[in-house]
Amino acid sequence: MTRSFDEQEIRNAVVCRLRQLMPGARIVHELNVAGQGTNRIDVAAVGTEHIVAVEIKSRKDVLKRLEEQWKAFNEVAHFVIVAAHEKHFADYRETYWRDDMPSQRSLNHPLFFGKWLGREKVWRYPKPEHVPHPSGLPQCDGDRWFFDRHELHQRIPRATSMLEMLWAAELQAECRRHLISCSQRSTRAVMIRDLAWNLSGKEVTHAVCRQLRQRAFAEADAPIYPDQPAAASQPAQEPLSLPFEGTTA
């Protein structure tokens, strides 16, 4: 897929960081959130029981569709991140802050601007250097480009939404695996309904992750099958190789 240098630069840094935070996950590029459609996750890290989705906004992008994308990705992923170029950030400060309190850089979008609870889900590019806060507050996870993979189960996507990502053949495979009646003529809607009704939330997540980890993609790590442990590290799939901190385009 043809991409601008600006987007590829951020994408490379995101992939590098995801490999550090989720060793063993399969990296998938341009993952459709409903099997097919216009909302595609720029970069997804698919573990055995978690999906992390990243939307990339380069300096040449606009944030017009971000609200729609944010809603769609949160329907199917356990953790969603916006990795955006510094261009999309603006200074924010509360009126009651002391004069010696520095302004905070905040993503200039209504979903995130000045919203402290969402900061851990925004990665600013280039990754900001840590400057100790005058009050002694620790650096937030978003500024560190960090999340704890052991805490991703705290948010569970809707079962039917996750199953919508699977193709008919994949749904059939999971129905048979769980001894749920189906045939070659069974529709996706019926199989999604039956799987969501008969499986626990954990089983649905395992099923979706299992199929996405072994599906053939135009751009992704090599498939990982259930009886095949993931390699310690995967070869880079991107045409560019840039340092994590990024360079000036």
N, C-alpha and C positions, 0 to 999 in steps of 0.2 A: 504494500500500500504506500502511495506517495504521501510524504509528510514534509512539512517545512522543517528547516534546521532548528528553528526555535522550539517547535513542539517535540522534535526528536531528542533535543538536548534535555528537556525536562523528563521525558519518558525514560531515557536511559538512567537518570538519577533516581527516579521512582522505582524502576525495576531493581536497581542495585540495592536500594534500601529495603524493599519488600523481601528480597532474598535473605537479607540479614535478619529481618524480624520474623519471617515465616519459613525457616529452612524446611525443605521437603515439599513445599507447596508448588503447584504447577502455575507458571505465569502464562496467561492468555491475553492476547490483544484483541480489541474490538469484539467483545462478547455481547451478543444480543440478549436483552433482558427478558424477552418473551419468545425465544426461539427464532423469531424474525421480527423485523420492525425497525423503527428509526432511532430508538434509544439504545445506544451501544456503550458498554463500559469500556473506557479507553484501555485500562489495564486492570486485570483481575488476578488475584492470587487465590488459587483454589486449593485448600487443604483437604484433609479427609473429612472434616466436620465444620469447616468455616469457609466463608467466602468474603474476601476483602475487595472492595471496588474502589477504583481511583478515577476521578474525572480530571483531565488535564486542561488547563487554560493557559496557553502561551501568550506572549506579549501581543501577538497579532489577533488573538481571539477576542470575542465579546462575551459578556455574561448573560445575554438575553435568555438563553434556554436553561440556565443553571437551575432554576427552581423546579422546572419539569424534570430535568435529569436527576436532581437530588431526590425527588419523590419516588421516581421509578427505581432508582438504584437501591434505595432503602427498603423497597418492597422485597428484594431478593437477596440482599447481602447482609452479613452480620456487622460489618463496619464499612462506612463510606468515607472517603477522603477527597477533598478538593485540593489538588496540587496546582497552584496558580503562580504566575509570574508576578514579581514585585510591582509591576505596572498597575495591577488590579487592586492594590492596597492603598489605604489612605490613613492619615493620622487620626486617632480617636482619643478623646479624653473627657472625663466627667467634670462637671462644673465645680464640684466640691474638692477636686484633687489639689494638693498643695503645689505651689509653684515649682518646687524642686522635683516633682514627680513627672517623669518624661511621658510624652504621648505614646500610645500603643499603636502599632501598625495593625490594621484590621481590614479584612477582605471587604471591598467596597460593594457590597450587595446586601439587600434588606434581610436576607436570611442570616447573615453573619456579622454585619457591621455593628460593633459595640456589644455583640452577644457573647459574653464570656464563656457560657457553657458549651459553645460550639467551637471554641478555639482549638481544641485538641484534634478536631477533624479537618483542619486547614493547614496545609503545608505550603509555606512561602518559599518561592524559588528566586534567586539562589538561597539555599538554606542559611538562615541568619546566624551570625556568630552570637554566642551567649554573652550578654552584658549584664552583670549583676544588678538587680533591681534595688533602688535605694531603701525600700522597705524590707528587703531580705526575702521577698517572695521567690520561690523556685521557678525555673524556666518551665513553661507549660509544655505538654507533650507535643502539641502541634509545632511549636518552634523547634523542638528537638527532632521532629520527624519520627515520632515514636508511638507505638501502641503495644500493649501487653497481649500477646496472642492467647495467653491462658485466661483472659477475661472476656474474650469475644463471645462467649456463650451467654453473656448477660442480656443480649438482645437477640430475639429469635424471629426471623422473618416469617411471614405467612406461608403456610404449607402450599396452598394452591398457586401462589405467586412464584415460588421457587420451582415447582413442577412445571410451570408454563415455559421454563427455559429449555425443557427437554424436547427432543424430537419424538415422533411417533414410535420409531424402532426402539429408542431408549426407554420410553414409557412401557412398551411391551416387555422389554427385558426385565424391568423392575417388577412388573406385575407377576411375571413368571417366577422371578426370584423369591417373591413373597407369597406365592401360591394364590394369587388373585386371578380370577377367571378373565381371560381376554382372548381375542383372536386377531387375525390379520385385518379384519374388517372393523375392529374396535376403533372408535374415534378418540382423538386426543382428549376431548372434553370428558368423555366417559372414563377413560383411564386415569385422568387427573383426579376426577371426583372419587373414584374407587380407591386410589392410593392415599389420598388425603383422609378418607374416612377410615381406612383400615390400618394405617401406619401411625406410629407415634411421631411427634415432632422430630425427635432425634433420628428416627429411621428415615424420615423424608429427607432431612439434611444429608445423611450418609448416602442416600440413593442419588440425589442430585450431584453431590460432589464426586461420587464414584463415576457417574456418566461423563461429567465435564472433564475429569482428569484423564479419561481415556478417549474422548472424542477427537477426531481429526479436525484441526483448525488450519486456516491459511497462515496464521502467525502465532506460534505458541511454542512452549517447551515440548520435548518429546512426550508422547502419551505415557501415562503411568497407570498400569493395570492393578486390580485389587491384590493380586498375589505377588506383585513386584514392588519392593520397597523403593522409594524415591532416592535418587542419587544425592550425595552430599551437596553437590553443586551442579547447576545446569549450564550448558554453554550459552553465551549471549546470542540472542536472536536478532538484535538490532544491527543495522549497517554501520552505525557510528559508535565509537567508543570514547566516551568523554569522562573526565573525573567526576566524582560524586558532587563536589561543590559547584560544578558547572564552570563554563567559561563564557566570556562575553561574545555574543554573536556579531 
